[in-house]
Amino acid sequence: MKNLMITLIFLCAPLMAYVQVSVDAEEIIEKLNNGEAAHYENVTINGDVDFRLIKDREEADGGMEVFFKDNTRYIYHVNAPLKFTNCVFNGKFIAYLNEDRSDELHVAMFHEDVIFTNCTFKRGFLVKYSEFDKMAGFVKSTFEDDALFKYAEFSSELNFSNSVFEDDANFKYAQFPENTNFSGSKFGEEANFKYAEFDEEADFTKCVFYDLAYFKYTEFDDYVDFSDSKFDGDAIFKYTEFPDG
């Protein structure tokens, strides 16, 4: 009987390694509030990851767009790193919120690494106005709902290689000061890079744009590569600035 039990354990071990564990999204926020790294692998996250629950918050009058100028904004400082591998997010990732254009604007700022590898976001990924002070990566990740990166600012190299955007990918006015990699990515709906600024190299090789590829007024200050990319919808590069040479 003892040998049989040992055999069963060894047979079940590979299966157990692939079982997806579920955690509540508030557990992630609790770790961050305690100054701990949020590091998860092979996990399903249930509920919204809502950064309005971050305790390090500052309040300021005025906003980041003209219609917020007389209103209040709340800035949440995330001071510990986030690293997720092979994870599924069933709820929203809320680092930006302005419900029904109310008089309150909520924005989270990330001061440590934010790395997602082979992750799936079932609902909105909302980081409008957010700033990423260190590394940020979304390699092989899938956004099944809105990916809202409008006005986002990245301070380090950014890697979206082989990512999939099933809904709108909004990078309008985003700031990319270092090398940015979108190679092999697929955009199922509108890919909006209008007014975005790329200060260093931008890699869009082997991308597939199934809908509108919107690069109007986009600034590429360094080398940009769209080789082997496919545009199934309209591609708008009106007033786009490319580097000389």
N, C-alpha and C positions, 0 to 999 in steps of 0.2 A: 504493500500500500504506500509506503514511504517513497519508493522509487517511482510509483505512478504519480504521486503528487508532484514530485520534482520535475517529472517529464511534462506534466500539464502546465506548470509554471513557465518552463522554458518555451513551450509551444505558444502560450498566451502572451509572452513578453513582447514580441514584435507587434501584436495587435494593440496592446496597451499603449505602446509608444505613439500610435497614431490616433488615439482617442482625443477628441477635442474637448478640452476642459472649458467650462463656462465661468466667467467672473462678472461681477456687477461693475458697471462703469464708475460708480462712486468709489470703488476700491482704488482705482487709478488716481483719482483726485486726492484721496486720503494720503496716498503715498507721496504725492507731490507736495502736499501741505506739510508733511513731516520731513521734507527735504530729501526724500528717498527717490532713487531712480525708478521710473516706471518701465520695467523690463519684462516683456512677456513673449512667450513663444508657443505656437500651437494652441492658441486660446481663442474662444469666442467671447466677445465683450457685449453684454446685454445692457440696454439703456443708453441714454445720451451721455457722451463724454462732454460735460458742461463746465467750461472753465469759469463760469460765473461763480462757481463754488470755491475757487482759489481764494485763500485768505489774504494774500499779499495784493491788496487792491488800493488804487489811488483814484481820487475823484477830481475832475477838472471841469471848469465851465468851457463851453465852446466845443466844437467838434472838428472833424477832419474833412468835412465838405460844407459848402456854404449853407445848406439847410440845417446844419447842426450848430451853427455859430452861436445861437442863443440858448443852447440846450446843454445837457450834462453828459459827459462821457465817463465811463468807468474803465480803467486800464488794469488788467490782471497780469501780474508778473509770475511767470513759470520759471523757477530757478533750479529745477532738476531735469535731467535728461529723460527723453522718451525713446524707447527702442522696442519695436514690435516686429516679430518675424512669423510669417504664416498665420496671421491672425485675421479674424472676421469681426467687423464692427457692425452690429445689428442696428444700432441707433445712430444719431447724428454726432458729428464732431463739431462742437459749438465753441469756436474761438472768436466768433463775431455774431452779434445779434442786435437788431434794431426792429423790434416787432411793430409792424404796421406803421413804420416811420414815426414812432413815438418820440418823446423828448429825451429818451435815454439811448445812448450808444454804448455797447459793451464790446471790448476788444482785448484779446490775450496777446501778450508778448512772450516769445520763447527765447530764453537767455542761454540755454544749453542745447545739446544735439537733439534733433528730432528726426528719427530714422524709422522708416517703414519698409520692410522687405517682403514681397509676395503677400501683401495684405489685401483684403477686400472690404470696401466701404459700401454698405448696403444703402445708406441714406446720405444726406448732404454732408459734404466736407467743407466747412465754412471758416475761412481764415482771412476774410477781407480785412485789410488794414494791418494785419499781424506782421510783426517783425521777427525774423529768424536770425539771431545773432551768431550762431555757430553752424555746424553742418546740418543740412536737411536733405533727406533722400526718400524716394518713393519707388524704388526699383521693383519692376514686375508687379506693381499694385494695380488694383482695379477699382474705379470709381463708378458705381452703378447709378448714382444720383448726381446732383449738381456738385461740381468741383469749383468752389468760389475762392479764387486767389486774387481777386481784384485789389489793386493797391498794395499787395503784399510786398515786403522787402526782404531780400535774402542777402546775407553778408558773406557767405562762403560759397564754395562750389555746390551746385544743385544737380541732383541726378533723378530724372524721371524716366530713365531708359526702360523700354519694353513695358511701359505702363499702358493701361486701357481706360479711356474715358467714354463710358457708354452714354452719358448725358452731356450737357454743356460744360465746357472747360473754359472758365473765365479768368484770364490773366491780364485783363485790361489794366493799364497803368502800373503793372508790376515792375519791380526793379531787380535786375539780375547783374550785380556788380562783378561777379567772377564767372568762370566757365560754367555753362549750363548744358545739360545733356538730356534731350528728348528722343534720342535715337531709338528706332523700332517701336515707337508709341503709336497707338491707334486712337483716333478721335471720331466717335460715332455721331456726335452732333456738332454744333458750332464750336470751333476753336478760336477764341477771341484773344488776340495779342495786341489789340489796338492800343497805341501809345506806350506799349511796353518798351523798356530800355535794357539792352544787353551790352554791358561795358566790355566784356571779353568774349571768348569764343562761344558760339552757340551751335550745337549739333542737333540737326533735325533729319539726319540721314535715315532712310528706310521707314519713314513715318507713313501712315495712311490717314488721309483726311476724307472721311466719307461724306461730310457736309461742308459748310462754309469754313474756309480757312481765312481768317480775318487778320491781316497784318498791316492795316492802314495806319500810317504815321509811326509805325514801329521803328526803333532806332537800333541798328546793329553797328556798334562802334569797332568791332574786331571781326575776325573771320566767322562766317556763317555758312553752313553746309546743308543743302536740301537734296543732295544726290540720292537717287534711287527712291525718292518719296513719291507717293501717289496721291493725286488730287481728284477725287470723284465728284466733288461739288465745286462751287465757285471758289476761286483763290484771289483775294483782293490784296494787292501790294501797292495801292495808290499812296503816294507820298512817303513810302518806306525809305529809310535812309540806310544805305549799305556802305561799308568801308571802301575807301579808295584803293584801287589796285586789285 
